[in-house]
């Protein structure tokens, strides 16, 4: 006789609820990735753009927009003081965040 697999069902109760605090608008394609550091939110999208948002002042909106890749931005990672983006164009770019800009550090 073969033994049937055991299925365990669990129910989780969240100790908190999520509340929308704002909506960021500006990309013309779907957002594929997000990263945040030091009050800044970075978003990458199907439109190839990398946008920087001031998470503390949502009303301010997007503060920097750069054409990061020729196609979809698939991933964003922050480390060593740089923002790294990778795209469907098979490239990785390192960006140096400045107060009101993103400067290319290395492609």
N, C-alpha and C positions, 0 to 999 in steps of 0.2 A: 504494500500500500504506500502511496506517495503522500507525504505530509503537505498540507496546504500552507502557504505563507501566512504569517500573522500580520494583520493590518492594525496599526494603532492610530487612532484619530484623537487629536488634541485640540482644544479650544483655548485661544489666548485672549485675554482681556487687556487692552492697552490701558496703562495708568494715566494716559493723557490723550488729548485730542489735538489734531493738527489744525491750524488756523491760517488762512491765506493772509499775508501781510502786504501783499502787493503783486502786481503783474508787470513783468518786464516785456516791453514791446520794442521791436526794431529789426529782428531778423526777417528775411523774406523766405526762408526755408526752415524746416524743422530743426530744433535744437538737439544736437547729438551728445554734447558733453558740457559739464560744468566743473569749475574748480573755484576755491575761495581761499583768500589769505588776507590778513590785515584789513578787514572791512571792505575788501574788493571782491566782486564776483566776476568770474571770467566765463564767457559762454562761447561755444563753437557750434557752427550750424552747417546745414546743407548748402547754404549760400556762399561758403568759403570764408566767411567773416569771423573774426575773433572780436568780441565786444567786451568792454570793461564797464562794470556798473558799480556805483557807490552803494553798497548794501545798507549803509546807515542813513542815507538820504534818498529813498526810492523816488521821491518827486523829481530829483535832479535828472533821473533817467540815465541813458548811456553816456559815459564820459569820454570813451575812446572807441573808435572803430578802425580796424585794419583789415585789409584783404590779406588773410593769412595763407590761403591755399587756393589753387586753381579749381578745386572741387570741395566736397564735403570735409569739414574738420571733424575727425573721428575721436580724438582724445586730447585732453589737456592735463598736464601734470605740473605742479609747482615744486621747485627744489633748488637749493643753492642760490636763492635770490633771483631765479629766472622762471619764466613761464614757458613750458615746452608744448608745442602743438604738433600733431601729426595729422596728415590728411590723406584722402583718397588719391591724391596726386603722387603718393609714395614718397613724400618728403617729411622731414622733421625740422622744425624751426625753433630756435631758442630766442626768447624775447626778454629784454630788460625793461621791467616796469618803471616808468617815470611818473611824476605826479599827474601829468595830463597827456601822456603818450605811451606807446610801446615801441621800443627801438629794437631792431633786429640785432641780436648778439651773434648768432651763428646759424647758418643754413646747412 
